Amino acid sequence: MSNLTLSQAVDYAIELLSDSGGVVVGEVSNTANLRWANSSLTTNGNTVEQSLSVAAFLPINDPATAKNIGTAVGIASGQITDLASVANLVDKSRQSALAAGVAEDANDLPTGVAAKDFHDVPASVDLAELEHIAIGLNKVFENKHSEYFGYCEITIDTLYVATSAGMKTRFEQKTSRFELSAKSIDRKRSAWSGQSGTSLLSVDVHSHGVEVDQGLKFQENQIEIPAGKHKVTLSPSAVADLMIYLMWTASAREASEGRSVFSAPGGGTRIGEQLTTRDFNVVSDPEFPGLQTINQVVSLGSSSFTSTFDTGLPITKSELISKGKLSSLGSSRHAASLAKLPFTPLADNIIVTDTSGTGSLLDTAKRMQNGLLITCLWYIREVDSESLLLTGLTRDGVYVVENGEIIGAASNFRFNESPVGMLNRIVDAGQSIACLPREWADYFARAKVAPLTISDFNLSTKSDAI
């Protein structure tokens, strides 16, 4: 980007927006990754991607009276190389605003100050983290009875955020991801293990290797289990994928307008309703240890959850479900006003706990006595918004538990289940652990979640997937 730094580009864009205002976000994503297949390291890379995004505010006047009737917002994003390219991006955002019309969520931007570290250079990744994984994998690959596949990455995102109300903030967020799959030589059996966090140095590759090898061994004994409603123990990864979907649909506006599972019959929302008798909690908290994330709203677009005009407002701990009761719903300031509920911005993490939960996933499955242990889910899609009925497939190991012991594996299944409806069928839980949501890992990797045992979980049909 020549000699123009991204923070300088953000400064210049804000200067150009000074007449009518707006929000500017510069992002640098520095990622190092490693891939392996057929028990061999295949590719590795280190990429740096950066972009500048501008949300321009534009006052709109009534053509007949020339009186101001509101504010429009236009958004433009792209690569920039010099001051002229920054100016071009600002012009594009203004042209977009002209075509957009009055923004219904227009509001005063929160005032702010310039952070002292705003012009610090973007953070870079430490390639020693990949070396740590490679060394561990070489030992795992010594097992010639299976073949191993997988991927790991370490990413540091640096955001430079500025608004015409005076806020200038620099955010830095580090995310790690590790996935290991083992397949039998005949490709008829497959097991998976994953881990998220903030450093690949925390990954014990050996323990993941032991886990997937044990999964393949369990699968040597295939047991015919019919589709239907079963008692199941869901891994933290599987629970995370379902609860993330719950959080993504926990919108105050959609609930108040009668368009979601959180809408109350006859109008209003279900806030205050007991969803389960257990002391079950779903929380989003930007300061949660080990899952820290951005603690201020940064938004370039508007939705029922967020608004460009909220950029700079603090994000604090939000309890969506507290002691089994629906306690809050996510919102922008505008959506909160429409729903007549408190403003509740959500952080980029999820913490799912059951106060009575004890022990590991295997401990929880053992207490189930008889049922199925489901390790992970994929291809999750919404079937019905009013009940939040989801469908998807199990993957990489559905294990049969008999008298508290894993005795073999069943086929995979398609499931049809609501993450809200299943809450009143929780019969047991384990301790919450940091985990990698298998389905949503590309978008949402900060999760600490408990394994859950659910009665009458609907495994609707068998699947040929492995």
C-alpha positions as CSV (number, residue, x, y, z in Angstrom):
1,M,0.0,0.0,0.0
2,S,2.9,2.3,-0.9
3,N,3.9,4.5,2.1
4,L,0.3,5.0,3.2
5,T,-0.5,3.0,6.3
6,L,-4.0,1.7,6.9
7,S,-4.5,3.9,10.0
8,Q,-3.5,6.9,8.0
9,A,-6.0,5.9,5.3
10,V,-8.7,5.7,7.9
11,D,-7.7,9.2,9.2
12,Y,-7.9,10.6,5.7
13,A,-11.3,9.0,4.9
14,I,-12.8,10.4,8.2
15,E,-11.4,13.9,7.2
16,L,-13.2,13.6,3.8
17,L,-16.4,12.6,5.6
18,S,-16.3,15.5,8.0
19,D,-19.1,17.5,6.3
20,S,-21.8,14.8,6.8
21,G,-20.1,12.2,8.9
22,G,-19.7,8.5,8.8
23,V,-17.7,5.5,10.0
24,V,-14.5,4.0,8.6
25,V,-13.0,0.6,9.3
26,G,-9.6,-0.6,8.1
27,E,-8.9,-4.3,8.6
28,V,-5.7,-6.3,8.3
29,S,-6.0,-10.1,8.6
30,N,-2.7,-11.9,9.0
31,T,-3.1,-15.7,8.7
32,A,-0.7,-18.6,8.7
33,N,-2.0,-22.1,7.9
34,L,-0.9,-25.7,7.5
35,R,-2.7,-28.5,5.7
36,W,-2.2,-32.2,5.7
37,A,-3.7,-35.2,3.8
38,N,-3.0,-38.9,3.6
39,S,-0.7,-38.6,6.6
40,S,1.6,-36.1,4.9
41,L,2.0,-32.4,5.2
42,T,0.8,-30.8,2.0
43,T,0.7,-27.0,2.0
44,N,1.4,-24.1,4.2
45,G,1.0,-20.4,3.7
46,N,1.1,-17.0,5.3
47,T,-1.2,-14.4,3.9
48,V,-1.9,-10.8,4.7
49,E,-5.2,-9.3,3.5
50,Q,-6.2,-5.7,4.1
51,S,-9.2,-3.6,3.2
52,L,-10.8,-0.2,3.8
53,S,-14.5,0.1,4.3
54,V,-16.4,3.4,4.4
55,A,-19.9,4.1,5.6
56,A,-20.8,7.6,4.5
57,F,-23.8,9.5,6.0
58,L,-25.7,11.9,3.8
59,P,-28.5,14.2,4.8
60,I,-31.7,13.8,2.7
61,N,-34.0,16.7,2.0
62,D,-37.6,16.6,0.9
63,P,-37.6,17.8,-2.7
64,A,-40.8,19.8,-2.2
65,T,-39.9,21.6,1.0
66,A,-36.1,21.3,1.1
67,K,-36.4,20.3,4.7
68,N,-34.2,17.6,6.1
69,I,-36.1,14.3,6.4
70,G,-33.4,12.0,7.6
71,T,-30.0,10.5,6.9
72,A,-28.9,8.0,4.3
73,V,-26.0,5.6,4.6
74,G,-23.9,4.3,1.8
75,I,-21.2,1.7,2.1
76,A,-18.2,1.0,-0.1
77,S,-15.2,-1.4,0.5
78,G,-12.0,-2.1,-1.4
79,Q,-8.3,-2.1,-1.6
80,I,-6.5,1.3,-1.4
81,T,-2.9,2.3,-2.5
82,D,-2.8,6.0,-2.0
83,L,-4.8,9.1,-1.0
84,A,-6.6,9.2,-4.4
85,S,-7.9,5.7,-4.0
86,V,-9.2,6.5,-0.5
87,A,-11.0,9.6,-1.9
88,N,-12.4,7.4,-4.6
89,L,-13.8,4.9,-2.0
90,V,-15.4,7.8,-0.1
91,D,-17.0,9.1,-3.3
92,K,-18.4,5.6,-4.0
93,S,-19.9,5.4,-0.5
94,R,-21.6,8.8,-1.0
95,Q,-23.0,7.6,-4.3
96,S,-24.3,4.5,-2.6
97,A,-26.0,6.7,0.1
98,L,-27.8,8.7,-2.6
99,A,-29.3,5.5,-3.9
100,A,-30.1,4.1,-0.5
101,G,-32.7,6.5,0.8
102,V,-33.4,7.5,4.4
103,A,-32.0,5.0,7.0
104,E,-34.7,4.0,9.4
105,D,-32.1,3.4,12.2
106,A,-30.5,6.9,11.9
107,N,-29.2,8.0,15.2
108,D,-26.4,10.2,16.8
109,L,-23.1,8.5,16.7
110,P,-21.6,8.0,20.2
111,T,-18.8,10.4,21.0
112,G,-15.4,9.0,21.6
113,V,-11.7,9.8,21.8
114,A,-8.6,8.8,19.9
115,A,-6.8,5.8,21.3
116,K,-3.1,6.2,21.9
117,D,-2.2,3.0,20.0
118,F,-4.3,3.9,17.0
119,H,-1.3,4.2,14.6
120,D,0.5,1.1,15.9
121,V,1.4,-1.3,13.1
122,P,-0.8,-4.4,12.5
123,A,0.1,-7.5,14.5
124,S,1.8,-10.4,12.8
125,V,1.7,-14.1,13.5
126,D,4.4,-16.3,14.9
127,L,5.2,-19.1,12.5
128,A,6.6,-21.1,15.4
129,E,3.0,-22.0,16.1
130,L,2.8,-24.0,12.8
131,E,6.1,-25.7,13.7
132,H,4.6,-26.8,17.0
133,I,1.7,-28.5,15.1
134,A,4.0,-30.0,12.4
135,I,6.2,-31.7,15.1
136,G,3.2,-33.1,16.8
137,L,1.7,-34.4,13.5
138,N,4.9,-36.2,12.5
139,K,4.5,-38.4,15.6
140,V,0.8,-39.0,14.9
141,F,1.6,-40.0,11.3
142,E,3.7,-42.9,12.6
143,N,0.5,-44.8,13.0
144,K,0.2,-46.6,9.7
145,H,-3.2,-48.2,10.5
146,S,-5.0,-45.0,9.7
147,E,-4.6,-42.0,7.4
148,Y,-4.8,-38.4,8.7
149,F,-6.2,-35.3,7.2
150,G,-6.7,-31.8,8.6
151,Y,-6.0,-28.1,8.8
152,C,-4.8,-25.6,11.3
153,E,-4.5,-21.8,11.2
154,I,-3.5,-18.9,13.4
155,T,-5.1,-15.5,12.5
156,I,-4.5,-12.1,13.9
157,D,-7.1,-9.5,12.9
158,T,-6.2,-5.8,13.5
159,L,-9.0,-3.3,13.1
160,Y,-8.7,0.4,12.8
161,V,-12.1,2.0,13.6
162,A,-12.9,5.7,13.4
163,T,-16.0,7.7,13.4
164,S,-16.9,11.4,12.7
165,A,-17.9,11.7,16.3
166,G,-14.2,11.5,17.4
167,M,-13.7,7.8,18.2
168,K,-10.5,6.2,17.0
169,T,-9.9,2.7,18.2
170,R,-7.5,-0.1,17.3
171,F,-8.7,-3.7,18.0
172,E,-6.5,-6.8,17.9
173,Q,-8.0,-10.2,17.9
174,K,-6.1,-13.5,17.7
175,T,-7.9,-16.8,16.8
176,S,-6.5,-20.3,16.4
177,R,-8.2,-23.3,14.8
178,F,-7.1,-27.0,14.7
179,E,-8.9,-29.9,13.0
180,L,-7.7,-33.5,12.7
181,S,-9.6,-36.3,10.9
182,A,-8.6,-39.9,10.8
183,K,-9.8,-42.3,8.2
184,S,-9.5,-46.1,7.9
185,I,-7.5,-47.4,5.0
186,D,-10.7,-48.6,3.4
187,R,-12.3,-45.2,3.9
188,K,-15.3,-46.7,5.6
189,R,-14.7,-45.2,9.0
190,S,-13.9,-41.6,9.9
191,A,-13.4,-39.7,13.2
192,W,-12.7,-36.0,13.9
193,S,-11.3,-33.9,16.7
194,G,-11.0,-30.1,16.8
195,Q,-9.9,-27.2,19.0
196,S,-10.2,-23.5,18.9
197,G,-8.4,-20.8,21.0
198,T,-6.0,-18.0,20.7
199,S,-2.8,-20.0,20.1
200,L,-1.8,-23.2,18.4
201,L,0.8,-23.7,21.0
202,S,-2.0,-24.7,23.4
203,V,-2.9,-27.7,21.1
204,D,-1.8,-31.1,22.3
205,V,-1.6,-32.8,18.9
206,H,-1.0,-36.2,20.5
207,S,-4.2,-36.2,22.5
208,H,-6.2,-35.3,19.4
209,G,-4.5,-38.2,17.7
210,V,-5.4,-40.6,20.5
211,E,-9.0,-39.4,20.3
212,V,-9.5,-40.0,16.6
213,D,-7.7,-43.3,16.8
214,Q,-10.0,-44.4,19.5
215,G,-13.0,-43.3,17.5
216,L,-11.9,-45.5,14.6
217,K,-11.5,-48.4,16.9
218,F,-15.1,-48.0,18.3
219,Q,-16.3,-47.9,14.7
220,E,-14.9,-51.4,13.9
221,N,-18.1,-52.8,15.6
222,Q,-21.0,-51.5,13.5
223,I,-24.4,-51.7,15.2
224,E,-27.7,-51.4,13.4
225,I,-29.7,-48.6,15.1
226,P,-33.0,-47.5,13.5
227,A,-33.9,-43.9,12.9
228,G,-36.3,-42.3,15.4
229,K,-36.2,-40.4,18.7
230,H,-33.3,-41.4,20.8
231,K,-31.6,-40.4,24.0
232,V,-28.3,-38.8,22.9
233,T,-25.3,-37.1,24.4
234,L,-24.1,-34.2,22.2
235,S,-20.4,-33.2,22.3
236,P,-19.6,-29.6,23.2
237,S,-18.9,-29.0,19.4
238,A,-22.4,-30.3,18.5
239,V,-24.1,-28.3,21.2
240,A,-22.1,-25.2,20.2
241,D,-23.3,-25.4,16.6
242,L,-26.9,-25.6,17.7
243,M,-26.6,-22.8,20.4
244,I,-24.8,-20.5,17.9
245,Y,-27.8,-20.8,15.6
246,L,-30.1,-20.1,18.6
247,M,-28.0,-16.9,19.3
248,W,-28.0,-15.8,15.7
249,T,-31.8,-15.9,15.7
250,A,-32.3,-14.3,19.1
251,S,-33.3,-11.0,17.7
252,A,-35.5,-8.6,19.7
253,R,-37.0,-7.0,16.7
254,E,-37.9,-10.2,14.9
255,A,-39.4,-11.6,18.1
256,S,-41.4,-8.5,18.8
257,E,-42.8,-8.6,15.2
258,G,-43.9,-12.2,15.6
259,R,-41.4,-13.6,13.2
260,S,-39.3,-16.0,15.4
261,V,-39.3,-18.8,17.9
262,F,-38.9,-16.1,20.6
263,S,-42.2,-14.4,19.7
264,A,-45.0,-14.7,22.2
265,P,-48.5,-15.8,21.1
266,G,-50.7,-12.8,20.8
267,G,-47.7,-10.3,20.5
268,G,-44.5,-9.4,22.3
269,T,-41.6,-11.6,23.1
270,R,-41.0,-14.7,25.3
271,I,-38.6,-12.9,27.6
272,G,-39.2,-14.1,31.1
273,E,-40.4,-17.5,29.9
274,Q,-38.8,-20.6,31.5
275,L,-37.4,-22.6,28.6
276,T,-36.0,-25.4,30.8
277,T,-36.2,-26.3,34.5
278,R,-32.4,-26.8,34.6
279,D,-30.0,-24.0,35.6
280,F,-29.0,-23.6,32.0
281,N,-27.2,-20.5,30.7
282,V,-26.3,-19.0,27.3
283,V,-24.1,-16.0,27.6
284,S,-22.1,-13.7,25.3
285,D,-19.3,-11.8,27.1
286,P,-16.4,-9.9,25.3
287,E,-14.3,-10.1,28.5
288,F,-14.7,-13.8,29.2
289,P,-11.2,-15.2,30.0
290,G,-9.7,-17.1,27.1
291,L,-12.5,-15.9,24.7
292,Q,-11.9,-12.2,24.8
293,T,-13.2,-10.3,21.8
294,I,-14.1,-6.8,20.5
295,N,-15.8,-4.9,23.3
296,Q,-17.3,-2.1,21.2
297,V,-19.9,-2.2,18.4
298,V,-18.2,-2.1,15.0
299,S,-20.8,-2.1,12.3
300,L,-20.9,-0.9,8.7
301,G,-24.3,-2.3,7.9
302,S,-27.7,-2.4,9.6
303,S,-29.7,-5.4,10.7
304,S,-32.0,-6.3,13.6
305,F,-28.9,-6.9,15.6
306,T,-26.7,-4.0,14.7
307,S,-26.5,-0.5,13.2
308,T,-23.8,1.6,11.7
309,F,-24.9,4.4,14.0
310,D,-24.1,2.3,17.1
311,T,-20.4,2.0,16.2
312,G,-18.4,2.9,19.3
313,L,-20.9,1.9,21.9
314,P,-19.7,-0.6,24.5
315,I,-20.5,-4.3,24.4
316,T,-21.0,-5.9,27.8
317,K,-22.0,-9.3,29.1
318,S,-25.4,-10.4,27.8
319,E,-27.3,-13.3,29.3
320,L,-29.7,-14.6,26.6
321,I,-30.7,-17.5,28.8
322,S,-30.2,-17.4,32.5
323,K,-31.1,-20.2,34.9
324,G,-33.2,-21.7,32.1
325,K,-35.2,-18.5,31.5
326,L,-35.1,-16.4,28.4
327,S,-33.6,-13.2,29.8
328,S,-32.7,-11.0,26.8
329,L,-32.6,-10.7,23.0
330,G,-29.9,-9.1,20.8
331,S,-30.6,-5.7,19.3
332,S,-29.3,-2.4,17.9
333,R,-30.5,0.8,19.6
334,H,-33.1,1.2,16.9
335,A,-34.4,-2.4,17.1
336,A,-34.4,-2.2,20.9
337,S,-36.6,0.9,20.7
338,L,-39.0,-0.7,18.4
339,A,-39.2,-3.8,20.6
340,K,-39.4,-1.7,23.8
341,L,-36.5,-3.7,25.2
342,P,-33.1,-2.8,26.5
343,F,-30.3,-2.2,24.0
344,T,-28.4,-5.5,23.9
345,P,-25.4,-5.8,21.5
346,L,-23.9,-9.3,21.4
347,A,-20.2,-10.2,21.5
348,D,-18.5,-12.5,19.1
349,N,-18.4,-15.5,21.5
350,I,-20.7,-17.9,23.3
351,I,-20.6,-19.5,26.7
352,V,-23.0,-22.3,27.4
353,T,-23.2,-23.8,30.9
354,D,-25.3,-26.0,33.1
355,T,-24.7,-25.4,36.8
356,S,-25.4,-29.0,37.6
357,G,-23.1,-30.3,34.9
358,T,-20.1,-32.3,35.9
359,G,-17.4,-34.3,34.2
360,S,-16.2,-34.7,30.6
361,L,-18.0,-35.7,27.5
362,L,-17.2,-39.4,28.1
363,D,-18.4,-39.1,31.8
364,T,-21.7,-37.6,30.5
365,A,-22.1,-40.3,28.0
366,K,-21.4,-43.0,30.6
367,R,-24.1,-41.5,32.9
368,M,-26.5,-41.7,30.0
369,Q,-26.3,-45.5,30.4
370,N,-28.0,-46.3,27.1
371,G,-28.2,-44.1,24.0
372,L,-26.0,-42.5,21.3
373,L,-23.0,-40.3,21.6
374,I,-22.9,-37.8,18.8
375,T,-19.5,-36.2,18.1
376,C,-20.3,-33.4,15.6
377,L,-22.8,-32.0,13.1
378,W,-22.7,-30.5,9.6
379,Y,-24.9,-29.1,6.8
380,I,-27.2,-27.4,9.4
381,R,-30.1,-25.5,7.8
382,E,-33.2,-23.9,9.1
383,V,-36.5,-25.6,8.3
384,D,-39.0,-23.4,10.2
385,S,-38.3,-20.0,11.8
386,E,-41.3,-20.0,14.1
387,S,-40.1,-23.1,16.0
388,L,-36.4,-22.8,14.9
389,L,-36.6,-26.3,13.6
390,L,-33.1,-27.2,12.1
391,T,-32.0,-30.1,10.0
392,G,-28.6,-31.4,9.4
393,L,-26.4,-34.5,9.5
394,T,-24.3,-36.2,12.1
395,R,-20.7,-36.8,11.1
396,D,-17.5,-38.7,12.0
397,G,-18.8,-41.0,14.6
398,V,-22.2,-41.8,16.2
399,Y,-21.3,-44.2,19.1
400,V,-23.6,-46.7,20.7
401,V,-23.6,-46.6,24.5
402,E,-24.8,-49.6,26.4
403,N,-24.7,-49.9,30.2
404,G,-22.5,-46.8,30.3
405,E,-19.9,-48.1,27.9
406,I,-19.3,-47.4,24.2
407,I,-19.7,-50.8,22.5
408,G,-19.6,-49.7,18.8
409,A,-20.9,-47.3,16.3
410,A,-24.2,-46.7,14.4
411,S,-24.6,-45.2,11.0
412,N,-24.9,-41.4,10.6
413,F,-28.3,-39.8,10.7
414,R,-30.2,-36.8,9.5
415,F,-31.6,-34.9,12.4
416,N,-34.6,-32.6,12.7
417,E,-34.5,-30.7,16.0
418,S,-35.0,-27.3,17.5
419,P,-32.3,-26.0,19.8
420,V,-35.0,-24.1,21.7
421,G,-37.4,-27.0,21.9
422,M,-34.8,-29.5,23.0
423,L,-33.9,-27.4,26.1
424,N,-36.8,-28.8,28.2
425,R,-35.5,-32.3,27.3
426,I,-32.0,-31.8,28.8
427,V,-31.5,-34.7,31.3
428,D,-27.8,-34.3,32.1
429,A,-24.8,-32.1,31.3
430,G,-21.0,-32.1,31.7
431,Q,-18.6,-29.3,32.4
432,S,-18.2,-26.5,29.8
433,I,-14.9,-26.6,27.8
434,A,-13.4,-24.5,25.1
435,C,-14.4,-26.2,21.8
436,L,-14.5,-25.7,18.0
437,P,-18.0,-25.5,16.5
438,R,-17.6,-27.9,13.5
439,E,-20.2,-26.3,11.3
440,W,-19.6,-22.6,12.0
441,A,-15.8,-22.7,12.6
442,D,-15.2,-20.4,9.5
443,Y,-17.4,-17.7,11.1
444,F,-17.6,-18.3,14.8
445,A,-14.8,-20.0,16.7
446,R,-15.0,-18.6,20.2
447,A,-17.0,-21.0,22.3
448,K,-17.0,-22.6,25.7
449,V,-19.8,-25.1,25.9
450,A,-21.1,-28.1,28.0
451,P,-21.9,-31.5,26.6
452,L,-25.6,-32.2,27.0
453,T,-27.7,-35.4,27.2
454,I,-31.1,-34.9,25.5
455,S,-34.0,-37.2,25.6
456,D,-36.1,-37.9,22.4
457,F,-33.6,-36.3,20.0
458,N,-35.1,-36.7,16.6
459,L,-32.8,-38.7,14.3
460,S,-35.3,-38.7,11.4
461,T,-33.5,-40.8,8.8
462,K,-30.3,-42.7,8.3
463,S,-27.4,-41.2,6.3
464,D,-24.8,-42.9,4.1
465,A,-22.2,-40.3,5.0
466,I,-19.2,-41.4,7.1
